[in-house]
Amino acid sequence: MEKTLYPPEEPVTKAIRVAFHTLGCKLNFSETATIARSVETENFQRVSFDSFAEVYVINTCSVTENADKRVKGLVKKVLQQNPEGFVVAIGCYAQLQPDAIAALEGVDLVLGASEKFKLNEYIQDLTKQPKGKVYSCEIESVDFYESSYSISDRTRAFLKVQDGCDYKCTYCTIPRARGISRSDTLENVIQNAHRIAEAGLKEIVLTGVNIGDYGKGEQGDKKHQHTFLELITALDSVKPINRIRISSIEPNLLSLNMISFVSESKRFVPHFHIPLQSGSDRILKSMKRRYLSPLYRERVQWIKTKMPDACIGADVIVGYPGETEEDFLETYHFLNDLAVSYLHVFTYSERPNTEAINLKGVVPSEVRIKRSKMLRGLSVKKRRAFYESQLGKAVEVLFEGENKKGYITGFSQNYVKVRAPWNPKWVNTIKKVTLDKIDEEGIVRFSEKN
């Protein structure tokens, strides 16, 4: 049984301790970091989520059913640490299902999309109530932009440049959780990049809901003030930053010109993550995706033409309603024949108030599991093949700050994960190395290059 964590007998500070935990995507991490900075005042002190705190804040995700269930487990965990802890839920699930979260035993406060950045105001009174209070609004009212970036990691920062989505993919809840597509101003993005550099970080990861749509809503209207190409061109001139990585971008918004620019860039690295979702054009049409498989293939081929060593990741969904065995095999063979480096595989889960939940042809759960296992196996094979193609090559690795069982790990520009014996002097440094071999865990070892 887990022990309750009691506060020190003589607190070193009178400040209220606040702990944060983030579920989901890089965008959530960037927003958690920004919200945490807003409460770090003389009255509040940020502490680890595993420690005793007066306030626990959970930034929720609702991409899959599993993410929803994790909220309940986290609430139980923090109440074991402090039975009197004040629990706050924010984020996508908090916007979509606020009453359901408020009904969970131990939850005191639920803040929707319009209120989460005002956390500081809502935790002035920590009086616990029999049932959690909800402060939210209709998502149509969320048309403003909140700038965010994370600097908690010593080596990489997540920089939010865009929020919301105007797409209507049939399986997705994100537009109802985050609202319409809108962007940070170009000037503000550049300023935040400089702030990140001043904090000593070596790499920026650009993030958003649909970052290829950057520029829409930049000045509070629906017009595009700038394009994503203009954004990355401007960021490429931020000299203090060593690397910039694009987190995920829709294939129809990743233009050939963007790919060509990255191939010649001083700072943007040869790593792309491009959602596919299905290799079957019939399923893509049913999903209301804005491209078909030939366009996706063209983008991958162009990347490899311009940057042969580029790493390319893909998202794929299995078990979507109406997906036949033929559709799945079409997806499998499409990916198997394509020069992608790894897959993020999602098993379709029914989400309330989505169009897909009413579609016919429900795929049995055991079939979904089988298909997911097949694609995860393909991903292992793809990553191994990509790593093998990099052996013998000299790369630059940015090492991270965690001691993992006596090892330090880092990533090359093209996202090869590299491991070496722990050396604290290497933390947040870029080392030139030659990749030697792949170990039993599928991580690359190296010899240091002189």
Protein Blocks (a to p, Z undefined) as FASTA:
>chain_A
ZZdddddfbdcbfbdcdddddehjfklmmmmmmmmmmmmcfkbccddfkbccfbdcdddd
fkbmklmmmmmmmmmmmmmmommbccddedjklmmmmmlmmmpghiabdcdfklmmmmmm
mmmpccdcfbdcdddddfklmmcccddddfkbfkbccddfbecjfbfcfkbcklmmnopa
ddddfklmmmmmmmmmmnopabdcdddfblmlgoihklopabdfbdfklmmmmmmmmmkl
mbdcdfbdcfklmcfklmmmmmmpmkbccdddddfkpacfklmmmnopabdfklmmmmmm
mmmmmmmmbccdddddehiahiafklmmmmmmmmmmpccfbdcdddddddehiaklmpgh
iacfklmmmmmmmmmmmmmmmmmmmmmmmgoiacdddddfbdeehiacdddfkopacddd
ddfklgopacddddfbdcfkopacddddZZ
